[in-house]
Amino acid sequence: AAWPMLIDPDGIALDWLTMHYTPPGSRVTMLRTITTNQENLIEVVRACVQDGRPLAIYGGGGGGLTTINRELMELILRKYFVRKRATVVNLGAGEPVEVHPKFRLFLVTGRNKASAEPEHLSTFTIVNFTLCAAGIAESTLAAMLRTQLIDVGPRQEN
């Protein structure tokens, strides 16, 4: 299975992911979010992979995900191998990292279209969170109808 690449120019996907990975009644989310240009990117990814914590790597609106660190490509392409009965992956220099079975990776771009190198786009599942006028109108109408028709029950014949 491919990692999802979320097209999210309006920030809806990150909000949804944060809500999805926040336990009920808690204000603390399990989702870790980091941008592609942060200095400690590899360390954060390494910790999330080992701990099984979901991770969203955000490419922002400028460079998108075309600037993904090359050291992450083995993880993104799922080039795992088995070492001493553990599934591991190479993340840059240093020892391979054990991949926790609950680890999830989300690649998020702030651009209006998928932005990655063409040879890597086929390895992602593209999910488009872009808002359009028709979608907003449909969502608004559905919400309005739900509130208006809440008291209407089935009609009874006399």
C-alpha positions in Angstrom: 0.0 0.0 0.0 1.2 3.5 -0.8 1.5 6.4 1.6 -1.2 9.0 1.1 -0.3 12.4 -0.4 -2.8 14.9 0.7 -3.4 18.0 -1.5 -4.3 20.6 1.1 -4.1 24.2 0.0 -6.8 25.2 2.6 -5.4 23.3 5.7 -8.5 21.0 5.9 -6.5 17.8 5.7 -4.2 18.7 8.6 -7.2 19.8 10.7 -8.9 16.5 9.9 -5.8 14.4 10.7 -5.3 16.2 14.0 -8.9 15.6 15.0 -8.7 12.0 13.9 -5.5 11.3 16.0 -6.7 13.1 19.1 -8.3 10.7 21.6 -11.8 11.6 22.8 -11.8 14.1 25.7 -8.2 14.9 25.1 -6.6 18.1 23.9 -3.3 16.4 22.9 -3.0 14.8 19.5 -0.9 11.8 18.7 -0.2 13.2 15.3 3.2 14.8 14.9 3.5 17.4 12.1 6.8 18.7 10.7 7.8 20.7 7.6 10.2 19.5 5.0 12.7 22.3 5.8 13.0 21.7 9.5 16.5 21.0 10.7 15.5 18.1 12.9 13.4 16.3 10.3 15.3 13.0 10.3 15.4 12.8 14.1 11.6 13.4 14.3 10.9 10.9 11.6 13.2 8.3 13.2 11.4 8.8 16.6 7.9 8.5 15.0 8.9 5.4 13.0 10.2 3.7 16.2 7.4 4.7 18.5 4.5 4.0 16.0 3.3 7.6 16.1 1.5 9.0 13.0 3.5 11.6 11.2 2.4 14.3 8.7 5.3 15.8 6.7 4.1 19.2 5.3 5.5 20.6 2.1 3.9 24.0 2.4 2.8 26.1 -0.5 6.2 27.2 -1.9 8.4 24.2 -2.7 5.7 21.6 -2.1 7.0 18.1 -1.6 9.6 18.4 -4.3 12.1 19.3 -1.6 11.7 16.0 0.4 15.0 15.0 2.0 16.6 12.2 0.0 17.3 10.4 3.3 13.6 9.7 3.6 13.1 8.1 0.2 13.6 4.5 1.5 10.9 5.1 4.0 8.6 6.7 1.5 9.2 3.9 -1.0 8.8 1.3 1.8 12.2 -0.2 1.1 12.1 -2.2 4.3 14.2 -5.2 5.2 14.3 -7.8 8.0 17.1 -7.7 10.6 17.1 -10.0 13.6 13.4 -10.7 13.1 12.5 -7.0 13.0 11.3 -4.9 10.1 13.7 -2.0 9.6 14.4 0.8 7.2 17.5 3.0 6.5 16.9 6.7 7.4 20.1 8.5 6.4 23.3 7.9 8.1 23.4 5.7 11.2 21.8 2.5 12.2 18.6 1.3 10.5 15.4 2.1 12.4 12.9 -0.6 13.5 9.5 0.2 11.9 6.7 0.0 14.4 3.6 -1.7 12.9 1.3 1.3 14.0 3.5 3.9 12.2 1.6 5.9 9.6 3.0 8.6 7.3 1.0 11.3 5.6 2.7 13.6 3.0 0.8 16.9 2.8 1.3 19.6 0.2 -0.1 23.1 0.3 -0.2 23.4 -3.5 -3.3 22.9 -5.6 -1.9 19.8 -7.2 0.4 16.9 -6.4 4.0 18.1 -6.2 6.7 15.5 -6.2 9.2 14.1 -8.6 7.3 12.4 -11.5 9.0 9.0 -10.9 7.7 9.0 -7.3 4.1 10.2 -7.9 3.0 6.7 -8.7 4.1 5.5 -5.2 1.5 7.8 -3.5 -2.2 7.6 -3.1 -3.4 11.1 -4.0 -6.2 12.5 -1.8 -7.4 15.9 -2.8 -8.8 18.1 -0.1 -9.0 21.2 -2.3 -12.2 23.2 -1.8 -14.2 24.3 -4.9 -17.3 26.4 -5.1 -19.6 23.5 -6.0 -18.4 21.4 -3.1 -18.8 24.3 -0.6 -22.3 25.0 -1.9 -23.3 21.3 -1.6 -21.8 21.0 1.9 -23.6 24.2 3.0 -26.9 23.0 1.6 -26.6 19.6 3.2 -25.9 21.2 6.6 -28.8 23.6 6.3 -31.2 20.9 5.3 -30.1 18.7 8.3 -30.9 21.6 10.7 -34.1 22.5 9.0 -35.5 19.0 8.7 -34.5 17.6 12.0 -38.1 17.9 13.4 -39.8 16.4 10.4 -40.8 12.8 10.9 -42.6 10.4 8.6 -46.0 11.5 7.5 -48.9 9.5 8.8 -52.1 8.9 6.8 -55.4 9.4 8.7 
